[in-house]
Amino acid sequence: MSRGKFITLEGGEGAGKSTQTTLLANFLRNEGLDVVQTREVGGAPSAEVLRDVWLDKKEGYWDPITEIFLIMAARREHLVKTVFPALARGAWVVSDRFVDSTRAYQGIGLGLGLDKVDKSYDLIAPGFEPDLTLLLDLPVNVGLARMASRGGHDDRYQQKKSDFHEKLREAYLTLARKYDSRFRIIDASMGQSAVTAALENAVRERFRL
């Protein structure tokens, strides 16, 4: 049996990743594929426990390097309990966030450095990267307005000021340039149906569905 495919959705706050992850997973199921929909931080029972530990404390409680290792510990659990078994049986995995979130938020956004993120990631998943990463990109003011309209700002990153989110957006675009063979940038400022169609087209093109 051939290995499945691993697709990740990335982007800043208010980009619609959770909604579009569900819609993309449903699209792939309609194509007759075995699909596992998941998320980070989390995606396995043990990883969700670590997510709760991580998010329970306010910013500044965790040393920044400790925070990276908490996230990577949850990611390792996610990989060995959910992602790797699904791929091995030939299923396609669609994840709302993966390691590029850590690269963007902690590595670049918080200034800890991509080298620290990548070294820690190499300990848990050496050489493993998504088959396709879909970056939902939109202007920061649009994303923040979307969050405000739905009563967002429920975690430490959503509460940050716009200059952090501008830095985060540029971080993602930097990653898209660095890993251009697997990234596809989607204009998330479009309406939901247009974004969904763009994601589906990107997947069709990448995997020749």
Backbone hydrogen bonds, N-H to C=O, Kabsch-Sander energy under -0.5 kcal/mol:
donor,donor_aa,acceptor,acceptor_aa,energy
4,G,87,L,-2.2
7,I,5,K,-0.6
7,I,93,V,-3.2
8,T,132,L,-2.5
9,L,95,S,-2.6
10,E,134,L,-2.6
12,G,136,L,-0.5
15,A,12,G,-1.3
20,Q,16,G,-2.5
21,T,17,K,-2.6
22,T,18,S,-1.7
23,L,19,T,-2.2
24,L,20,Q,-2.6
25,A,21,T,-2.3
26,N,22,T,-2.2
27,F,23,L,-2.1
28,L,24,L,-2.3
29,R,25,A,-2.0
30,N,26,N,-2.2
31,E,27,F,-0.8
32,G,29,R,-2.0
33,L,28,L,-1.8
35,V,33,L,-0.6
36,V,92,W,-2.9
37,Q,35,V,-0.5
38,T,94,V,-2.7
40,E,96,D,-2.2
48,E,44,A,-2.6
49,V,45,P,-1.5
50,L,46,S,-1.6
51,R,47,A,-2.0
52,D,48,E,-2.2
53,V,49,V,-1.9
54,W,50,L,-2.6
55,L,51,R,-2.8
56,D,52,D,-1.3
57,K,53,V,-0.5
57,K,54,W,-0.6
61,Y,58,K,-2.1
67,E,63,D,-2.5
68,I,64,P,-1.8
69,F,65,I,-2.1
70,L,66,T,-2.4
71,I,67,E,-2.3
72,M,68,I,-2.7
73,A,69,F,-2.4
74,A,70,L,-2.1
75,R,71,I,-2.4
76,R,72,M,-2.6
77,E,73,A,-2.0
78,H,74,A,-2.4
79,L,75,R,-2.7
80,V,76,R,-2.7
81,K,77,E,-2.2
82,T,78,H,-2.0
83,V,78,H,-2.1
84,F,79,L,-2.9
86,A,82,T,-1.7
87,L,83,V,-2.6
88,A,84,F,-2.3
89,R,85,P,-1.4
90,G,87,L,-1.4
91,A,86,A,-2.4
92,W,34,D,-3.2
93,V,5,K,-3.0
94,V,36,V,-2.7
95,S,7,I,-2.6
95,S,93,V,-0.5
96,D,38,T,-2.1
97,R,9,L,-1.8
97,R,95,S,-1.2
101,S,98,F,-1.8
102,T,98,F,-0.7
103,R,99,V,-2.3
104,A,100,D,-2.5
105,Y,101,S,-3.3
106,Q,102,T,-1.0
107,G,102,T,-2.6
108,I,103,R,-1.6
109,G,104,A,-3.3
110,L,105,Y,-1.7
112,L,106,Q,-2.1
113,G,107,G,-2.9
117,V,113,G,-1.5
118,D,114,L,-3.1
119,K,115,D,-2.4
120,S,116,K,-1.9
121,Y,117,V,-2.3
122,D,118,D,-2.3
123,L,119,K,-0.7
123,L,120,S,-0.6
124,I,120,S,-0.7
124,I,121,Y,-1.0
125,A,121,Y,-2.4
128,F,125,A,-2.0
129,E,127,G,-0.5
131,D,6,F,-2.3
132,L,6,F,-1.5
133,T,182,R,-3.1
134,L,8,T,-3.1
135,L,133,T,-0.7
135,L,184,R,-2.7
136,L,10,E,-3.1
136,L,134,L,-0.7
137,D,135,L,-1.0
137,D,186,I,-2.7
142,V,139,P,-0.5
143,G,139,P,-2.0
144,L,140,V,-2.8
145,A,141,N,-1.8
146,R,142,V,-2.2
147,M,143,G,-2.1
148,A,144,L,-2.3
149,S,145,A,-2.1
150,R,146,R,-1.2
150,R,147,M,-0.5
151,G,148,A,-1.2
152,G,147,M,-3.2
159,Q,155,D,-1.3
160,K,157,Y,-1.2
164,F,161,K,-1.0
165,H,161,K,-1.3
166,E,162,S,-2.4
167,K,163,D,-2.0
168,L,164,F,-2.4
169,R,165,H,-2.4
170,E,166,E,-2.1
171,A,167,K,-2.0
172,Y,168,L,-2.3
173,L,169,R,-2.1
174,T,170,E,-2.3
175,L,171,A,-2.3
176,A,172,Y,-2.4
177,R,173,L,-1.7
178,K,174,T,-2.2
179,Y,175,L,-2.9
180,D,177,R,-0.9
182,R,179,Y,-1.5
183,F,179,Y,-1.6
184,R,133,T,-2.2
186,I,135,L,-3.3
186,I,184,R,-0.5
188,A,137,D,-2.8
188,A,186,I,-1.1
189,S,137,D,-0.5
190,M,187,D,-1.1
195,V,191,G,-2.3
196,T,192,Q,-2.6
197,A,193,S,-2.3
198,A,194,A,-2.1
199,L,195,V,-2.4
200,E,196,T,-2.5
201,N,197,A,-2.5
202,A,198,A,-2.1
203,V,199,L,-2.2
204,R,200,E,-2.7
205,E,201,N,-2.6
206,R,202,A,-2.3
207,F,203,V,-2.4
208,R,204,R,-1.4
209,L,204,R,-1.0
